[in-house]
Amino acid sequence: MERQSRAAAGAYQLLVIPLLTEGGRRDHVDRVLLVDVPEVVQVERLMRRDGVSREQATASLAAQATRAARLAMADDVIENTGRAEDLEARAAELHGQYLRLAAGGR
């Protein structure tokens, strides 16, 4: 992943690392972006996606880092519970911020 990132074009790259918090390493990234939802939404989405029971979904999430731990590690957060337009607006806002950061701005 690091080799691919160094070879990639563009002002910045987004690396999708689902278990970053569990791995405890963030030394190879400049910022952490978390796409977040409340735990109850996580459970519902997992049940729908995987066709599992509430108990199975809850157990699966319990084996991962807590939401609080992920939020504590995040520099930026996209809340993914609203309308698609809100999600797109937040992504566009962060894109502008990341372009400024990549250009050496603040």
N, C-alpha and C positions, 0 to 999 in steps of 0.2 A: 504494500500500500504506500509506503514512504517513497519507494522508487517510482511508482506511477505518479505520485503527487509531484515529485521533483521534475518529472518529464512533462507534466501537463501544462497546457497553455492557459492563459487567462490571468486575470488579476488576483484571483484567489480560488481555492478549491474547498469544497465541502466534502468531508469524509464521513461516511455513515458508519458509526461504530456503536452498535446497540449495547455492548457491554463495557463501555468505557469506564463507567463508575465502578463496576465490579472489578475491573482490571487494575484500578488505582493509578494508571499512568495517563498523564496528560502532557508529558514533556515533549511530545512530538506534534502538538497542536498549539496554535496561538490563542484560540478562543474555543469555547464550547457553547454550541447552540442546542438547546433542548426544545423539542416539540412536546408540549405537556398537556395532559388532561387530568382531571381528578381521578382518584383511584376507582370510584364507582363507575366512571365511564370506561376506564381501562378494562374492568371486569366485564362489563356489558359488551364491549367491542371484541374482547377475546372469546367470549361465549359465542357470539354471532359468527366470528371469523372461523373458529376452529370447531364449532359445534360441540363444545364441552359444557359440563355442568358448572354452576356457580362455584361449587366447592373446588372443582378442578382448576377453574380459572383463578380463583383466589390462591390456591396452593402454588400455581405456576408463578404468579406475581410475588408471592411471599419468598420464593427462591431467588428473586432478583434484588438489586439495590432498592432501597425505599425511595419513594417520591421525594422525600425531604433530602436525601443524599444526592439525588440527581439535581434537584434545584440548587443545592449548595454548591455543586460543581459548575453549574451553568453560568456563563457570562451573559448570555442572551436567551430569552424564552419566547417561544411562539405558543400561545394558548390556542389549542385546536378543538374548541367546543362551540364556536360560533358559526356564523355564516361564511361561506366560501369567499365572499368579498372581503371580509375582515381578515381572513387568513392570507389572502393575496396582498392586501394592503400592508400587513405586518412583514411579509416576506419582501416586498418591494422596499420598505423602510430599511430593513436589515441589509438588503443588497446595496443600497446607497451607502450605508454606514461601512460596510465591508470594502466597498470600492475606495472610500476615503481613507480607511485604515491602510489598505494595500498601497495607496499612493503616498503614504507617510503622513497623512493628515489625522485629525482627531474627530 
